[in-house]
Amino acid sequence: MDIRYIHAADLHLDTPFLGLSRVATNDGRLSRLLQEATFTAMERLFRLCETDKPDFLVLAGDIYNAENHSVKAQLKLRDGCQRLDALGIRVFLAHGNHDPLSSRLSAVQWPSNVTVFGPEVEQHLVEKDGAPSALVHGISHAGIREGRNLARMFRRNASQKCFQLGVLHCAVEGRSSTERYAPCSLNDLKEAGLDAWALGHIHDHSTLLASPFVAYSGNTQGLHVNEPGPRGCLRVTVTSSSDGNYECHEEFVRLGPVQWARVEMDIDGVEHLDEVERRISRSLEAEADATEPGCEAVLARVVLRGRTDLDSILRQDGSRDDLADRLTHLQTGSPGIWLTDLRVETAPCLDRAQYLERKDLLGETVRLAQHLAEDRVALHGMADVTLLPLYDHAQLRKILDRPDDARLQSLLREAERLCTDILEVR
């Protein structure tokens, strides 16, 4: 007997999308899209459940964006659950660090098909055709800074001979997250003895293990430019083998109506602004063409790189604004394309061989930059020494991730550009 469930997490209902006032204030269409984006994704999730008719729906935490979750968010979620109740589809809901139990309002009365997990692990049986088909284990964050290792509180129920799933909002070690709420290890999850885990908290979809099946569904709607690409949920089908084990087969389903993109462009040697404009336009159109059906808007950050005589012009605020204004026609496409910001990380043209031969401070600086660019160990060694005060700081080290190779190379290029501008006699 196959079991089918939908796994979603991190809906962050009613997210305000801060920092987009410049592009959204004067554009009614985009403003409405952003205001409704998280709700549109949730509506698509409920419609998917109505079409697929899974055995149950799992919501693995951070359903709301903030502790004081809006009345609109609560009522819309309740309405969707009522629709599933009419179809006999159960809903299992865990609270996370954004919407812990300590902040939960009691103003909404949930329909009978909804199970809200409490501060201790609970187990709830799901029956199919009158027989037990799944046992769903789950727990919610008790407070806004849940520091307990919640995964260690789960244990397989040996008396139930059926598929057993854990629902948890947590940070598994090794996953990139500056917010280490409910931290645990992959081994903690395996030792619980469950057949699968539906996780929330990490906004990128990823499967950590095939057996037991451990997966983050990712968020249903990207919240900022560092969450690019399609966002949605997982459709999971569970089959049992002859040896009594279970296999989980996942399918990602896109839900989010707004897609973020980071477009990096090399304009090395480009001499004319109209060519820069053409390249940006073509790149943004290609980004929109690559989206899947259901994407209504692409919000893109464009980063310009390379050495060009246009460097000083492009770094002027007015020039970037003028380029952005000339691309507003892309907003009328399907999907519409909005340029959220244009970042200039170019450098002036220079004869590198000539600089390397110079015997002054500038020559020495360029030689050092080239050495560091070619020697990964030396670059990381210098970075460790230079950045040590930041990572030794009691507060800063909690929120800062150490830069990877790509980020260090980017910082090195920017440092070389700044030194060239300062030291070169013009």
N, C-alpha and C positions, 0 to 999 in steps of 0.2 A: 504494500500500500504506500504510494508516494505521498509525501507531505510537501506542501507548497506554502511559502511565507514571503512577505515583503519586508525588507529591512531598510529602514530610513533613520536618519539621525541629524542633529544639528540643523533644524529647520530655521532657528533664530527668527521666529515670526516678528514682524514689525521692526526689522532692522532699519535704522534711519539713513544708512549710507552717507555718513558724514564725509566732508571733504570734497563733495562734488557740486558745491553751490555754483561754481563758475559755469559749468556746462549744463546744469539742470535748471537753474533759476529762470532763465529766459527761454526755456524750451518746455512747453506744457506736456508734449508727448513723452519726453524722457522722464520728466518729473513724475508723471502718472505711472509709467513703467516701473520706476524705482520704488515708488510708494507701495505698489502692489506686488512686487517681484516675489517676495517670500510667500505671500498668500497665493499667488498664481502657481508656484511650485507645489504648495500643499494641496491646492485644488486638483492639480494634475495627479498627485499621489493618490487622492481618494478616487479619482476617476479610474486610475489604473487598477485599484482594488475592486472597484465595481465591475470592471471588464474581466479581470483575471479570476476573481472570486477565490483568493487564496484562503488557506485554513486560518491564517491570522496575520495581523500587521504588527510589526515591532517598531517602536519609536525610542531610540537609544539615547535620550538625553538632549539637553539644550533645545528643547522644543520652542521655548521662548527666548528672546534675546537678552532680557534683563530681569532682575529680581522683581521689579514692579511691572510685570508683564501686563500688556494692555488688555482692556476689556474686549476690544475688537478681536485680538488674537485668541483669547479664551473662548469666545462665543463661536468664532469660525471653526476652531478645532472641534468644539462640542458638536456643531452642526454636521461636520464631516463624519464624526464617530456615530452619530445617530443614523446617518445614511447606511453605514456599514452594519449597524445593529439590525436594520431591517432585512439585511441579506444574511444574517447569522455569522458575520465575520468578527472575530474577537480582536481587540486592540490591547497590546501590552505597552505601557508607557513608563519609562524611567526618567527621573529628573537628574540633571547634570549640574555643573558648576555655575552656569548662567541662570538656572531656575531651580535652585535647591529646595528641598522640602521646607526649610525654615522660612521661605518667602512665599510658599504656595497659598493662594487665596482659596477660600471655600465658597466663593460666590457662584460657581458653576456646579450644577449637578450632572454628573456623568451618566450616560446611559449604561444599562446593565452589561453591555459587552466590553466595557473598558475596565482594565485592571491597572491601577497606579501602584507601582512598587513603593514600599516603605523604606525606612533606614536600615533594616536588616533583610537578609536574603529571604525571599519568599519563593514558593514553588506552586505553580498552577497547571492543572491538567487540561489538555485539549483533547476532546474526543471527536472521532470521525466515524460515521456509520455505527454509532453506539459503542465503539471500542476506543480505548486510549491510543492516541496517535503521537502525542508530544507532551513533554513536561517542560514548561518554560520557567527557568529560574531568573530572578532579577532583583535588583536593589537600586535605590536612589541615593543621591548625595544628600546627606543630612543638613549640611551647611555650605556656605559659599566657598569655603576653602577646605574641601574634603581632603584630609591628609592620610586617611586610612588606606591600607592595601585591601581594597574590597574584594579583589579576585580570590584571596586566600580564604574568604568566607563561604565560597561555593563548594559544594560536594555533590557528586552524583548520587541520586536516590536509587539504591540497589533494588528496592522493592518494585520499582516501575520498569517494566520491560518494553521501553519505547524510546524514541528519539528524545534527547535532552539538550536543550538550548539555554545558554547563558546570555542575559542582556545586561550590558555594563557600559557606563560612561567612564573611560579611564585613559591614562597615558601609559602605553606599553613602552618599556625602555628601548631606546634605539630609534624611536620615532621622533621626528623633528617637532618639538613643541616647547615653547618657553613657559607654558603653564602646566606644571607637573601635578595635576590634581588626580587623586586616586591612583597613584603610581603602582605599577606592577611589572612583572617580567613575563615573557612568553612562557616560561616554565611554570609560573604560577597558574596560568590558564590551563596548561596541559595537565597539571597535577590534579585539577578539579575533577577530571574524568568525564567531562561532558563531551557530547558529540560535535557541538558547534558553539560559536560565540558570535553574537551580533553587537559590535562595539560602536561607540560614539566618542566624540571629542576631537579626533584628528579629522580635518576637513577634506583631506584627499582620500579618494577611494583606494584602498589597498587590501590585498589578501595576504595575511601573514603566514598562514599555514593551510594546507589542504586537508590534513587529518591530524587532530580535529580541525574542522573548518573554522578559521578565525579571520574575520574580515571587518574592516571599517567600510561603511557604505559611503563615507564622505558627506558633505553637506548637500542639501537639496538645491541651494542657490548660492553661487559664489558671492562673497561679501566685499571683496576688494581686488585690486590688480594683482596681488600675490596669490590669488586663487583663480588662475586662468582655466580655460577649457570648460567642457560640459560638466554639469553637476546634476546629481539625481539620487537614485536609490538602487537597491539590489533586489532582483527577483530570484529567489532561491528555491530549487527543487531538490528534495531529499529522497534518495532511493536506498533501499536496504539490500544488502548482499546476502548470499547464502550462509556466510559465516556469522551473521548477526551484526555486522558493522554497517555504518551508514556513510553514504557518499553524497556530498553536496555539490550541486552544479549551479553556478551563479550566472546571472545576466545583468549587466548594468543598463538601467533605463534612465534616459535623460528627462529631467523635470524643469530645471531652471530656465526662465525666459530670457534672462540677461547673461551674456557671456563676457568675461574679461579676457583681455589679451595684452601681451607685452611683445611689441614688434621691434626687433633690433635690426638696424640698417647700417651697412657700410657705405659711406659716401667718399671713400678714399679717392682723392684726385678730382672730385667733382668741382667744376669751376663756376657753375651758374645756378642761381636759385630756382629757376624754372625746372631744372633737372631734379633738384631736391624735391620739389613739389610733386613731380611726376612719379618719382620713386616711392614717396610716402603714399600717394593715392593708390598706386598699383599694389603695394604691400597690404594696405588696409582692405582693398577689395578682395584680394586673395584670402585674407583672414576671414572675411564674411562668407566667401564662397565655400570655405571648408567647414562651416557650421552645419549642424544637423537640423532637420525640420523641427520647428518649435522654438527656435532661437529668434527673438524679436528685436534684440539690440546687441551690438558689440561695443563695449567700452574699452578703448585701446590706449595704452601708453606707448609712444614711439620714442625710441632711443637712437640717436644718431652717433655713429662712431667713424673713425678714420681721420686721416690727415687731409686737410683741405684749406685753400686760401679763403674760404667762406667762414672759417672758424670764428673770427671776431664778430662778424655780422650776425651769425646764428646765435651767438651768446647774448645778444641784446634782447631784452624782454619784448620790445615792440616787434622785432622780426619774427619771433616765435608766435606771437599773437596774430600777426598778419598771415602767416602760413596756416595757422589753425583756422582762421576765418575763411580762407580760400577752400577749405575742405568740408565746409558745412553742407555742401550739396550731397555728400555721402549719407547724410542722415535720412534722406528720403528713400533709400534703397530698402530691400527686404532680404536680410535684416538691415535696419539702419545702423550706421557706424558713427560713433561719437569719439572724438579725440579728447581724452581726459587731460593729457599733458604731453608736452614735447620736450624731451630731455636731450641736451646737447653734451655729448662726451667726446667731442672731436678734439683735434689738436692742429696747430698750424703746420703748414708744409715746412719741411726742413731737409737739408742735406745731411742725413745721419752720418755718412762716412766723414764728412767735413767736421761735424761736431765731435766725433770720436777721436779725431786727430788733434783737436785743440788742447793746449796745455794750461788752460785756465780752469776756474771753478766749474763753469758750465760743461766743459769737456769731461771733467772728472765725474760730474753728476750723471751725464749721459752714459758714460762707461759703467758706472755703478748700476744704473737702471738696467742696462743690457745684461750685465752679469746676473742680477737678481731674476730677470725674466727667464734666463736660460737655466738657472740653478734653483730647483724647487726647494731643496733643503735650506739653502742660504736665505731664500725669500721668507720661508716660514720661520727660520731662526731670527731674522731681523724683526719680523712681525711679532713674534713672541716677546721679545725684549721691549719693543716700542709700545705694544698694547697691554703689557703686564699691569700697569696701574688700573686699567679699566676692569680687567678680570680678577684683580685682587680686591676691588671695591665691594664691600659687603652687599650693597643693593644692586649695583649695575651687573654683577656677574649672574644674578638671577634672571635677568631679562635679555642678556646679550648672547647670541650664538657666535661661536668662533668662525671667522670667515674661511670659506673653502678656497680651493686653488683658483677658481674662476673669479671669485670676489677679490682675492689678493692681487691677481693680475690686473684687474680693473682699477684697484686703488693705486697700484704701481704706475699704471699709465697716466692716471690723473695727477699723481705726484710729479711725474716727469714733465707733464704739460705745464704745471704751475711753475716748476723750477725754470723751464725754458722761457716762459713768459717773463719771469722776474729777472733772470740773469742775462738774457740776451739784450744787447745794446741796440735799440731801434733808431 
